[in-house]
Amino acid sequence: MIKKILVAIMVAIPMLVSAQTVKIGLVDVNAIISVMPATAQAQQKLNEAQAKYEKEYTALQDELKKQYEELQNMKEDELPAIRERKMTAFQESSQKLQVFEQQIMQDMQRMQQELMAPITQQIKNAVESVGKEGNYTLIQDNNPQMTFYYSAPAEDITQLVKTKLGL
């Protein structure tokens, strides 16, 4: 019995000696992103692309509306081949509009990811640098919706990261 206690103590002592103080940092990534000049440039590019897409989308909608009005204004005794051609053209335009709408959403999402990737990488590098310099054990995003509780040992390092980024 005494041997087991001694063995347990011998195993526990190195663990206690090597135990490190946990140092937690919190960083408000959204606050940093919002003040970075690159974010404003990325947002401007996104707005320009969106405006071009909206212009083209509106043109397609106008074309579809015109075809719809032609169908509505068609006489009852219109030849079947003409009616069928106009109906087919309307359906094709409608499908093209739906496909274009999906492409717009995909392109805008892809473009946003591409434009934001270097910005988030810059922030990640700055956070890692601050973490190493400050000997932090853990740094996490200070998102109020994701953080349920934190106590005094946690430190807000947002300003340190902003300084590291030159903001």
Backbone as a ProteinNet text record, in pm:
[ID]
protein_1_A
[PRIMARY]
MIKKILVAIMVAIPMLVSAQTVKIGLVDVNAIISVMPATAQAQQKLNEAQAKYEKEYTALQDELKKQYEELQNMKEDELPAIRERKMTAFQESSQKLQVFEQQIMQDMQRMQQELMAPITQQIKNAVESVGKEGNYTLIQDNNPQMTFYYSAPAEDITQLVKTKLGL
[TERTIARY]
82.9	0	87.7	188	278.3	354.4	389.2	458.2	370.8	241.5	149.5	139.3	134.8	126.1	254.7	369.3	497.1	507.2	463.7	466.3	374.7	257.2	162.7	222.6	289.6	353.1	466.6	543.6	655.8	605.9	494.3	436.9	377	315.1	247.7	344.5	457.6	553.6	601.9	645.8	688.7	574.9	453.9	340.9	319.5	331.4	312	424.3	545.4	659.9	650.8	607.5	601.3	471.8	380.7	254.8	283.6	218.3	240.4	116.6	137.5	25.5	-43.1	-172.4	-249.4	-274.1	-239.9	-260.4	-348.9	-467.4	-567.4	-582.6	-584.1	-606	-732.7	-802.2	-923	-898.5	-938.9	-919.5	-1050	-1088.8	-1210.5	-1174.3	-1180.8	-1140.2	-1226.2	-1355.1	-1443.8	-1407.4	-1369.5	-1329.2	-1203	-1113.8	-989.9	-1019	-1097.7	-1131.6	-1198.3	-1284.7	-1360.3	-1273.8	-1155.4	-1070.7	-951.4	-940.2	-827.9	-856.4	-759	-778.3	-807.4	-747.7	-769.3	-915.3	-982.5	-1123.2	-1208	-1179.3	-1253.7	-1231.3	-1108.2	-1078.3	-1152	-1152.9	-1223.5	-1373.1	-1428.2	-1570.7	-1604.3	-1514.8	-1536.8	-1539	-1447.7	-1446	-1573.9	-1618.3	-1741.8	-1861.5	-1865.9	-1976.7	-1977.6	-1859.5	-1851.1	-1898.9	-1856.3	-1899.9	-2050.5	-2101.4	-2244.9	-2324.5	-2275.1	-2344.5	-2349	-2239.2	-2237.5	-2335.8	-2335	-2428.3	-2572.9	-2601.1	-2737.4	-2783.3	-2692.6	-2726.8	-2763.9	-2681.3	-2708.2	-2834.7	-2854.2	-2972.2	-3098.9	-3094.1	-3208.6	-3239.8	-3136	-3156.7	-3225.5	-3181.3	-3244.6	-3389	-3414.1	-3551	-3640.2	-3587	-3664.3	-3698.7	-3602.3	-3625.6	-3734.4	-3726.7	-3825.9	-3964.2	-3968.2	-4095.3	-4155.9	-4072.8	-4119.5	-4178.6	-4108.7	-4159.6	-4291.6	-4303.3	-4426.2	-4542.6	-4514.1	-4618.3	-4661.4	-4564.9	-4599	-4690.1	-4660.2	-4746.7	-4885.9	-4891.9	-5021.8	-5104.2	-5035.6	-5105.7	-5133.2	-5093.2	-5112.5	-5262.3	-5301.8	-5442.8	-5478.4	-5604.7	-5655.5	-5634.4	-5643	-5634.8	-5493	-5391.9	-5252.5	-5216.1	-5134.2	-5092.8	-5016.2	-5041.6	-4979.4	-4826.1	-4766.3	-4619.5	-4561.5	-4627.3	-4580.5	-4598.3	-4713.9	-4740.3	-4636.1	-4608.8	-4513	-4371.9	-4332.4	-4199.5	-4184.4	-4287	-4280.9	-4282.4	-4358.6	-4364.5	-4229.3	-4168.7	-4037.4	-3931.4	-3935.1	-3839.6	-3855.4	-3980.8	-4006.6	-3951.5	-3975.7	-3927.7	-3774.5	-3712.2	-3566.2	-3508.6	-3569	-3522.6	-3540.3	-3649.3	-3674.6	-3568.4	-3536.4	-3432.5	-3295.6	-3265.1	-3138.2	-3126.5	-3236.6	-3237.8	-3210	-3271.4	-3249.4	-3104.5	-3050.2	-2910.9	-2816.7	-2845.5	-2761.6	-2765.5	-2881.9	-2897	-2810.6	-2810.5	-2727.1	-2578.7	-2542.6	-2402.9	-2358.1	-2446.2	-2414.1	-2382.1	-2469.8	-2448.9	-2317.9	-2289.8	-2166.6	-2044.1	-2050	-1937	-1910.5	-2014.9	-1997	-1939.9	-1986.9	-1934.8	-1787.6	-1755.2	-1616.9	-1527.7	-1576.8	-1499.2	-1474.1	-1575.7	-1559.8	-1455.4	-1460.6	-1362.6	-1221.6	-1207.1	-1075.3	-1020.8	-1108.4	-1064	-1034.8	-1107.8	-1090.3	-979.8	-942.2	-839.9	-708.2	-652.3	-526.8	-543.9	-661.6	-687.4	-690.8	-763.3	-770.4	-634.8	-557.8	-424.3	-334.2	-343.7	-266.7	-301.4	-429.9	-474.5	-424.7	-436	-389.3	-240	-161.3	-17.6	10.5	-62.2	-43.9	-83.6	-192.7	-237	-132	-80.4	23.6	146.8	185.1	301.3	279.4	163.3	130.6	125.6	71.9	63.9	200.8	293.3	429.2	501.2	487.1	554	500.3	371.5	308.9	297.7	351.4	346.7	204.2	114.3	-24.5	-37.4	-118.1	-145.5	-256.4	-352.3	-469.1	-515	-546.3	-607.7	-730.4	-842	-965.3	-1037.3	-1128.8	-1206.3	-1298.9	-1302.8	-1389.4	-1526.2	-1592.4	-1724.4	-1827.5	-1903.7	-1999.1	-2101.5	-2131.6	-2229.7	-2169.7	-2036.8	-1971.4	-1904	-1879	-1814.5	-1922.9	-1931.6	-2035	-1988.9	-1860.1	-1807.2	-1656.2	-1601.9	-1458	-1430.3	-1320.9	-1287.2	-1163.5	-1120.6	-1009.9	-882.1	-841.6	-716.2	-718.4	-836.4	-843.4	-816.6	-739.7	-697.2	-736.1	-795	-831	-705.4	-663.7	-540.6	-569.1	-692.2	-730.3	-639.6	-613.5	-530.8	-387.6	-336.9	-201.7	-194.5	-297.7	-301	-313.6	-398.6	-411.5	-276.9	-206.1	-75.1	22.1	18.9	105.1	76.3	-50.4	-90.3	-70.5	-29.7	-8.8	-137.9	-238.9	-369	-385.1
-118.7	0	125.5	129.4	243.7	257.3	146.5	152.4	221.8	189.6	251.6	401.5	442.5	584.9	655.2	593.5	653.1	663.3	561.3	563.7	675.3	688.4	792.4	930.6	947.8	1076.6	1103.7	1002.4	1019.7	1055	1001.6	1032.4	1173.7	1213.8	1342.8	1460	1441.6	1551.3	1609.2	1529.4	1590.1	1666.5	1616.2	1685.3	1821.5	1827.7	1953.4	2051.3	2000.9	2086.2	2142.4	2059.2	2105	2179.2	2188.6	2259	2404.8	2453.1	2588.4	2672.1	2796.8	2886.1	2908.4	2895.5	2915.2	3064.2	3115.7	3256.7	3263.5	3320.6	3324.2	3467	3478.6	3608.2	3605.9	3717.5	3732.7	3843.1	3820.6	3920	3937.9	4063	4094.1	4107.2	3997.9	3992.7	4086.2	4090.8	4177.4	4324.4	4365.2	4504.3	4536	4439.9	4460.6	4465.1	4371	4366.6	4497.2	4550.2	4669.7	4794.2	4797.7	4917.5	4899.3	4783.5	4761	4826.3	4899.7	4961.9	4858.3	4742.9	4638.7	4593.4	4600.8	4562.4	4660	4788.8	4889.7	4870.3	4837	4813	4689.8	4585	4462.5	4489.7	4565.5	4596.9	4679.1	4769.2	4849.9	4761.1	4665.3	4572.7	4489.3	4445.2	4367	4451.6	4576	4665.1	4690.5	4708.3	4730.2	4607.4	4491	4367	4349.2	4378.1	4363.1	4458.8	4580.1	4677.6	4628.2	4570.1	4516.5	4400.3	4312.8	4199.8	4248.9	4348	4400	4459.8	4529.1	4589.3	4480.3	4376.3	4266	4190.1	4170.5	4099.8	4177.5	4309	4393.2	4385.1	4383.3	4371.1	4238.8	4130.7	4000.4	3999.7	4063.9	4072.6	4151.5	4260.6	4341.4	4260.8	4184.2	4099.9	3996.5	3936.4	3836.8	3901	4019.7	4090.9	4121.6	4161.5	4191.9	4066.8	3954.8	3829.5	3788.7	3809.9	3776.8	3862.2	3991.1	4080.8	4041.2	3998.8	3952	3830.3	3740.6	3622.4	3662.9	3755.5	3799.8	3873.9	3946.1	4025.7	3948.9	3823.1	3742.3	3716.7	3722.7	3702.6	3555.4	3533.7	3397.5	3310.4	3370.9	3293.4	3291.3	3316	3315.3	3174.3	3167.4	3037.9	2959.1	2828.8	2747.4	2751.3	2753.3	2753.2	2882	2993.6	3122	3124.7	3077.8	3071.9	2982.9	2867.6	2773	2833.6	2901.8	2963.5	3069	3150.4	3256.3	3197.7	3091.7	3025.8	2961.8	2898.2	2835.3	2941.5	3052.2	3160.9	3216.4	3229.7	3279	3181.6	3053.2	2952.5	2949	2957.9	2958	3081.2	3194.7	3318.2	3309.9	3250.3	3233.6	3143.4	3034.8	2944.5	3012.4	3088.9	3160.9	3259.4	3324.5	3419.4	3348.4	3233.4	3156.3	3108.5	3058.8	3012.4	3129.4	3242.5	3361	3407.6	3402	3440.4	3351.3	3222.1	3129.3	3157.7	3186.7	3218	3345.6	3442.4	3567.2	3537.9	3461.7	3431.7	3356.5	3258.9	3181.8	3268.8	3350.7	3437	3539	3597.7	3697.5	3631.9	3513.7	3442.9	3406.7	3356.2	3320.3	3443.8	3552	3675.5	3729.2	3722.5	3768.8	3683.8	3553.6	3466	3496.2	3517.3	3546.5	3679.9	3779.5	3911.2	3915.6	3837.2	3839.7	3745.6	3648	3551	3617.2	3710.4	3772.5	3858.1	3916.6	4000.3	3912.4	3802.4	3713.9	3648.5	3623	3566.5	3667.2	3794.3	3899.4	3904	3898.1	3901.9	3778.9	3663.4	3539.5	3548.8	3599.5	3613.3	3709	3819.5	3916.3	3855.5	3780.1	3715.3	3614.1	3535.8	3438.6	3508.9	3619.7	3695.1	3749.3	3808.9	3859.7	3744.3	3631.6	3514.8	3465.5	3459.9	3414	3515.1	3644.5	3748.3	3755.3	3734.6	3744	3612.9	3506.2	3372.4	3328.6	3348.4	3306.2	3157.1	3091	2949.3	2932.7	3023.5	3015.6	3156.4	3178.3	3304	3265.5	3324.8	3295.3	3423.6	3414	3528.8	3571.9	3700.7	3754.4	3786	3683	3695	3676.9	3781.9	3771.3	3659.8	3624.8	3519.2	3380.3	3370.9	3240.5	3223.4	3332.7	3324.2	3324.5	3217.7	3206.8	3264.8	3248.4	3296.6	3305	3407.9	3410.7	3490	3454.9	3513	3600.4	3656.8	3752.5	3709	3582.4	3550.9	3574.9	3588	3613.8	3761.6	3789.4	3926.4	3963.4	4081	4128.3	4183.1	4119	4158.4	4225.8	4267.8	4328.5	4446	4533.5	4651.3	4611.2	4505.9	4458.6	4411	4341.4	4292.1	4409.8	4508	4626.7	4697.8	4709.5	4773.3	4694.5	4563	4476.6	4496	4524	4544.1	4689.4	4774	4914.9	4994.4	4950.7	5019.8	5110.8
0	0	0	83.4	91.6	-39.7	-101.8	-230.3	-334.8	-335.7	-431.8	-408.2	-283.9	-251.8	-295.3	-268.7	-308.4	-461	-530.2	-675.6	-727.2	-669.2	-710	-685.5	-571.4	-541.1	-639.1	-671.1	-763.2	-904.7	-941.4	-1072.4	-1070.5	-961.6	-952.9	-942	-877.6	-857.5	-990.2	-1086.8	-1212.9	-1283.5	-1270.6	-1331.3	-1266.8	-1136	-1066.2	-1097.1	-1108.9	-1136.7	-1278.6	-1372.7	-1512.4	-1544.2	-1449	-1474.2	-1507.3	-1609.8	-1657.6	-1628.8	-1601.5	-1581.2	-1715.5	-1716	-1838.9	-1855.2	-1972.1	-2003.1	-2127.3	-2108.5	-2214.9	-2266.9	-2398.7	-2461.9	-2544.1	-2543.4	-2623.6	-2725.6	-2848.9	-2954.1	-3030.9	-3051.5	-3126.1	-3274.2	-3344.4	-3484.6	-3570.3	-3544.2	-3623.1	-3607	-3486.9	-3464.7	-3542.8	-3553	-3628.3	-3777.8	-3824.8	-3967.6	-4010.7	-3925.8	-3964.4	-3979.3	-3917.9	-3928.1	-4022.2	-4082.1	-4173.3	-4308.7	-4363.7	-4495.2	-4605	-4595	-4696	-4697.9	-4584.2	-4578	-4658.4	-4645.8	-4722.5	-4872.3	-4910.2	-5051.5	-5101.5	-5020.3	-5058.5	-5071.9	-4978.1	-4982.2	-5106.1	-5144.6	-5264.6	-5389.4	-5397.3	-5511.2	-5514.6	-5398	-5390.8	-5434.9	-5391.5	-5429.7	-5580.1	-5638.5	-5782.8	-5859.9	-5816.1	-5882.2	-5867.7	-5748.4	-5725	-5813.9	-5830.3	-5916.3	-6061.4	-6110.1	-6246.5	-6260.2	-6160.6	-6164.3	-6160.5	-6076.2	-6066.6	-6199.4	-6267.9	-6398.2	-6498.9	-6504.4	-6597.8	-6557.9	-6428.4	-6378.3	-6413.7	-6397.8	-6431.9	-6580.6	-6663.5	-6809.2	-6842	-6776.9	-6800.6	-6751.2	-6637	-6585.5	-6681.6	-6735	-6829.8	-6954.6	-7001.7	-7119	-7089.7	-6971.8	-6932	-6919.1	-6862.1	-6847	-6983.5	-7077.8	-7213.8	-7278.8	-7263.6	-7320.5	-7255.2	-7126.5	-7055	-7106.4	-7123	-7174.1	-7315	-7397.9	-7532.9	-7525.8	-7433.4	-7417.6	-7370.5	-7277.4	-7224.6	-7329.8	-7417.1	-7518	-7647.2	-7650.1	-7769.5	-7790.8	-7913.7	-7947	-7928.9	-7905.8	-7886.2	-8009.5	-8125.8	-8250.4	-8309.3	-8226.1	-8273.4	-8318.6	-8421	-8473.6	-8366.5	-8357.6	-8253	-8255.4	-8371	-8380	-8321.8	-8346.6	-8293.5	-8141.8	-8096.9	-7952.6	-7883.3	-7943.7	-7886.1	-7881.6	-7989.5	-7993.8	-7884.7	-7868.4	-7767.4	-7626.2	-7608.4	-7477.2	-7445	-7542.8	-7523.8	-7492.7	-7563.9	-7540.6	-7398.6	-7354.3	-7218.9	-7113.5	-7132.3	-7037.3	-7033.7	-7150.3	-7156.1	-7086.2	-7108.2	-7043.6	-6892.2	-6851.2	-6707.4	-6644.2	-6712.4	-6662.4	-6661	-6765.6	-6770.9	-6655.4	-6622.8	-6512.3	-6379.5	-6360.6	-6236.8	-6227.2	-6336.9	-6338.3	-6311.3	-6374.3	-6355.8	-6210.1	-6148.6	-6008.3	-5918.4	-5944.9	-5867.8	-5891.2	-6015.3	-6046.7	-5975.5	-5970.4	-5900.6	-5755	-5690.1	-5548.4	-5527.3	-5611.2	-5598.9	-5625.5	-5729.8	-5763.1	-5652.5	-5599.2	-5492.8	-5366.6	-5335.4	-5218.3	-5239	-5357	-5388.1	-5384.4	-5444.2	-5448.2	-5307.3	-5223.1	-5084.9	-5011.7	-5030.9	-4966.8	-5015.8	-5146.6	-5202.9	-5153.3	-5145	-5100.2	-4950.2	-4873.4	-4728.2	-4680.1	-4761.4	-4719.2	-4678.6	-4758.1	-4714.8	-4589.3	-4572.5	-4455.2	-4330	-4336.8	-4220.8	-4192.7	-4298	-4277.3	-4207.4	-4244.2	-4177.1	-4029.1	-3999.3	-3859.6	-3786.6	-3849.9	-3787.2	-3755.3	-3849.2	-3825.5	-3710.2	-3704.1	-3595.6	-3460.9	-3458.9	-3334.4	-3288.8	-3382.7	-3347.2	-3292.2	-3352.3	-3306.9	-3166	-3142	-3008.3	-2908.5	-2952.9	-2864.6	-2822.1	-2917.2	-2884.6	-2796.1	-2830.2	-2752.3	-2609.9	-2592.8	-2460.9	-2387	-2445.2	-2383.8	-2349.8	-2444.8	-2424.1	-2453.7	-2373.6	-2393.7	-2497.3	-2492.5	-2580.4	-2615.1	-2740.6	-2783.4	-2865	-2828.1	-2900.9	-2934.7	-3029.5	-3073.3	-2960.2	-2934.7	-2829.6	-2889.1	-2932.8	-2991.4	-2880.3	-2847.8	-2737.4	-2755.4	-2879.3	-2902.2	-2881.3	-2889	-2874.3	-2738.1	-2667.7	-2537.8	-2431.1	-2356.2	-2254.4	-2121	-2094.6	-1966.6	-1976.9	-1917.7	-1896.3	-1769.9	-1706.2	-1577.1	-1591.1	-1481	-1475.8	-1547.3	-1547	-1614.1	-1764.9	-1824.5	-1968.2	-1992.2	-2096.3	-2124.1	-2267.3	-2284.9	-2418.9	-2486	-2595.1	-2663.9	-2798.3	-2817.8	-2945.7	-2980.6	-2883.9	-2911.3	-2944.6	-2881.2	-2913.1	-3058.6	-3102.7	-3240.4	-3337.4	-3303.5	-3387.9	-3400.7	-3290.9	-3292.2	-3380.7	-3368.5	-3448.5	-3599	-3632.1	-3771.3	-3815.1	-3723.3	-3757.3	-3766.2	-3694.4	-3698.7	-3577.9
[MASK]
+++++++++++++++++++++++++++++++++++++++++++++++++++++++++++++++++++++++++++++++++++++++++++++++++++++++++++++++++++++++++++++++++++++++++++++++++++++++++++++++++++++++

